[in-house]
Amino acid sequence: MEVRELSKEQMHELKENYLIKLADEGTFAEVVGVDYDAPSYEDLANADEIIPDDAIFREYEGVDFVPDDFFCTTSAN
C-alpha cells in the first residue's frame, strides 16, 4: 500500500519514526523549531500535531508498505 493509504495509527507510527530520523540526521531542532536535538516522549505522542501529513507524503512517496512494516499492525506469529 502507498503512504496515502495508511491508517491513522500507521501514519502516527511513521511520523514518530520520522521525528527520530530527523534527530539521527541532526536536523530535528531546525525542522521542528525547538532548542533540543531529539524528540521527547511528549513529541512522539504528539507527532500528528508536529509533522503534517504532507511532509510524510513527500518523504515516503513511492514506498510500498505492508502491514508488517508497522508495529501497530504486525501480525502475531
C-alpha positions as CSV (number, residue, x, y, z in Angstrom):
1,M,0.0,0.0,0.0
2,E,1.1,3.5,-0.7
3,V,1.7,6.2,2.0
4,R,-1.7,7.8,1.3
5,E,-3.4,4.5,2.0
6,L,-2.1,4.1,5.6
7,S,-4.4,4.1,8.6
8,K,-4.3,6.8,11.2
9,E,-2.3,4.6,13.5
10,Q,0.2,3.7,10.8
11,M,0.6,7.3,9.9
12,H,1.2,8.2,13.5
13,E,3.9,5.5,13.8
14,L,5.5,6.7,10.6
15,K,5.6,10.3,12.0
16,E,7.2,9.1,15.2
17,N,9.9,7.3,13.1
18,Y,10.3,10.5,11.0
19,L,11.0,12.5,14.2
20,I,13.7,10.0,15.2
21,K,15.1,10.1,11.7
22,L,15.4,13.9,11.9
23,A,17.3,13.5,15.2
24,D,19.6,10.9,13.6
25,E,20.3,13.3,10.8
26,G,20.9,16.2,13.2
27,T,18.1,18.3,11.8
28,F,15.4,17.7,14.4
29,A,15.7,21.1,16.2
30,E,15.8,23.1,13.0
31,V,12.9,21.3,11.3
32,V,10.7,21.1,14.3
33,G,11.6,24.6,15.6
34,V,12.8,23.7,19.1
35,D,16.0,24.1,21.1
36,Y,16.8,20.4,21.7
37,D,18.2,17.8,19.4
38,A,15.9,14.8,19.8
39,P,12.2,14.1,20.3
40,S,10.9,13.7,23.8
41,Y,8.2,11.2,24.7
42,E,5.7,14.1,24.5
43,D,6.9,14.9,21.0
44,L,6.4,11.3,19.9
45,A,3.0,11.2,21.5
46,N,2.1,14.5,19.6
47,A,3.7,13.5,16.3
48,D,0.5,14.1,14.5
49,E,0.4,17.7,15.6
50,I,4.1,18.3,14.9
51,I,4.5,16.7,11.5
52,P,2.0,17.5,8.8
53,D,0.7,14.7,6.6
54,D,2.1,16.4,3.5
55,A,5.7,16.1,4.9
56,I,5.2,12.3,5.3
57,F,3.6,12.0,1.8
58,R,6.6,13.7,0.3
59,E,9.2,11.8,2.3
60,Y,7.7,8.3,1.6
61,E,6.3,8.8,-1.9
62,G,6.9,5.7,-3.9
63,V,7.4,3.4,-0.9
64,D,5.3,0.3,-1.0
65,F,4.3,-0.6,2.6
66,V,2.9,-3.8,4.0
67,P,1.1,-4.2,7.4
68,D,4.1,-5.9,8.9
69,D,6.1,-2.6,8.4
70,F,4.2,-1.2,11.4
71,F,4.2,-2.3,15.0
72,C,0.6,-1.3,15.3
73,T,-0.5,-3.8,12.6
74,T,2.1,-6.5,12.8
75,S,0.6,-10.0,12.8
76,A,1.3,-12.2,15.7
77,N,3.1,-15.3,14.7
